[in-house]
Amino acid sequence: TDDIVKGFELGAVDYVTKPFNTTELLVRVNTHLQLYNLKRNLENLVAERTAQLESRLLELDGRDRLAPLQMSSPSLEEAYEAVLQVTDEVLPATKAAIYRPDESGDGLSIKMTIGVSAPGAIQHESDIAGQEPISTDDVQSIVAQTYSDHKPRLGETGEAAVPILYDEEALGVLWVDTLEAGNLETQEELEALWRLGLEAALCIRSAQMAEDLDAGDIDVSELLSLGE
């Protein structure tokens, strides 16, 4: 009895006495292997669910930070920066960018990036001047395709892009360099990016309207009559 107790204290999970029966020994070993596998699978499931919960909480916190911008009419620069900072924190991407259509509607230009020059560093449009816009007809560009058909996309190299949609109108594209290094499945991360794109649309729409009002491009009387 003392030896049995000592064995359990040292980490044993079972014991057999001599002379032992081979069939009984194999059954006991098989039982403990099954228990070990069940425990390992349960631990993996708990770790996976915990990672999912933590990621969703991080996403919700980021979206909550964007909500005030949707009501406060920020500048476009403030809206872009807030969206990219939240994207950088929520997703495993090391680089992200916002593309907007040019006045002709035939090209998509980078308005702001994060993580391109250095981790977490913001680059404004003036910092990246000189880059040619992406043609909206470019079938090789994940950004152009996403903008054209309003659907989220995963590239072959792990990059991803989602449309910034407001009332079925594409205001631009939110792009990240990878979704492959996070705690969630890639599809779940793409869905999170999609939700961030919808929040970004509200921020950018609010900022764009404020800018158009300041420039006199929107008739206030028309806005006041929208609810009639």
N, C-alpha and C positions, 0 to 999 in steps of 0.2 A: 504493500500500500504506500509506503514512504517513497519508493522509487516511482510509482505512478504519479503521486502528487508532485514530486520534484520534476518529473518530465513535463507535466502540464504547466508548472511554474516557469519552465524554461522555454515554453512556446509550442509544445506538442499539442496536437488536436485530437489524437486518438491513441489507442494502444491495443496490442494483441499479446496474448501469452503463449509461451511454448508448452507443448508442441502446438503449432498453429495449423489451421486448415487453409489450404491454398485458395479455395473458392471464397471463403469468408474474407481472406486478406484482399483479394482482388475487388470484392464488392465494397469493402471499406475504402480502399484507395479510390475506386471510381466515384463513390459518394462524395468524398472530400474534394476530388477534382471538380465535380459538378458544383459543389458549394462554392469553391474558389472562383469558378467561372461566373457564377451568378453574382457573387459579390463584386467581382471586377466589372461586370457589365453594369451593375447598379451604380457603382462609383463613377463609371464613365457617363452614364445617363444623368446622374446628379450634376457632374461637372459641366455637361453640355447644357442642361437646363439653366444652371447658374450663369453660364456665359451668355445664354440667350437673354435672361432676365437683366443682367448687368448692361448688355448692349442696348436693350430696349429702353431701360431707364436713362442711359446716357443720351439716346436719341430723343426721348421725350423732353429731357432737360434742355437739349439744344434747340428743339422746336419751340419750347416755352420762351427761350431767349429771343427767338425771332419774332414771336407774336407781337410784342410792343412796337416793333418797327412797322408792322402792317397797319398800325393806327396812327403813327406819329409822323408820317410823311418824311422819311429821311432822304438824304441825298442818294443818288445812285451809287456813289462811291461807298457810302456807309452801308448801303444794302448789300452790295457785292462783297464787301469785306466781312460783314457779319455772317453771310451765307457760307463763305469759304472757310472761315474760322470754325464754324459749327461742323461743317463737312470734315474738316481736318481732324477734329476731336472725336467725331462719332464713328468714322470709318477707318479702315487700316491703310488707306491710301497715303502715299507720301507726297503726291502732287495733285492739285485740283485746279480747275479753271472754269471761268464763266465766259461763254460765247454769246454774242448778240448779233442780230442781223444788221447789216448796214442800211443806209437810206434807200438804196435801190432794191433791197430784198434779195439780191443775187449772191451775197457773200456773208460769211459769218466771221466776225472779228473777236479776238480775245480782249476782254475788258479788264480782267484781273486774274492773277494766279496766286497760288500759295504753295510753298515748298519747292519751287523751281530753282531759285537762286540759292536757297538755304532752307533747312527744315523749319517750317512754320513762318517763313518770311513772305510777306505780301509784296507783290509787284503790281503796280498800277499800269494803266494803259500807256502812260507816257514812258514808263520804264521798259516797255517791250515794243516800242514803236518800230516800225520797219517790217514787221511780219506780215506777209501777204494774207489777206482773208481767205477762208476756205470757201470754195464755190458750193452753193447749195445743191448743185447737180453732180458733185463729186461722189461717185458710187463707191470709191475706195475709202472714203472718210467715214468713220463711225459717228463723228459729230454731224456731218451733213445728212447722213441717213436718219439719224435720230431726230434732227430738226424737221426733216421733210415728212416723215410718216408718224411723228409724235409717239414713238415707241421706245422704251428703254432697250439698251443694247449692251452686250458683252463682246469685246474684241478678242481676237485669237491670242493676244499677248497678255490678257488679263485686265486690260483697260475697260472702262465702262462709261456710259453716257446716258443721261435721261433728259427728256425735254422739260423746259420750264414752261408749264402750261397754265394759262389763265383763261377760263371759259372757252376751252378748245382752241385758243390762240397760242401759238408757240412764241414766247417772248425771247427764247434763247435756248441754250443747252448747258447743263452742268456736267462737267467731265472730270473723271479721276483716273489716275494711272494704273491702279490695280485694286482688286477686291479679293485677292487670293491669300492674304496674310492674316486675316482676322480670325476671331473665335467662332464665327457663324459660317454656315454654308454660304457659298457664293450667291445663290439665288436669294437668300434672306437678306444679304447685304445689298444686293441690287434693289430689292423692295424698299429697304431703308433709304437708299439713295433716291429712289422714286418719290418717297414721301418728303424728303428734304427738298426735292425739286419743286413740289407743289407749294411748300412753305416759301421757297425762294420766289415763286411766281407772285405771291401776294405782296412780299416785300418790294420786289422790283416794280410791280404794277403801281403800288402806292407812291414809290419814289418817282416813277416816270410821270404820273399824273401831277405831282407837286411841281416837277420841273416844267412840264408843259403849261401849267397854270402860270408859273412865273414868267414864262416866255410868251404868254398870251396865245398859245396854240389851242387852248380849250376855252370854249364859251361857258362861263359860269352859269348863265341862264339855262343852258341845255342840261347841265348837271342837276340843277334844282328841279327841272321838270321830269327827270327820269322816273320818279315815283308816281307821277300822275297817271 
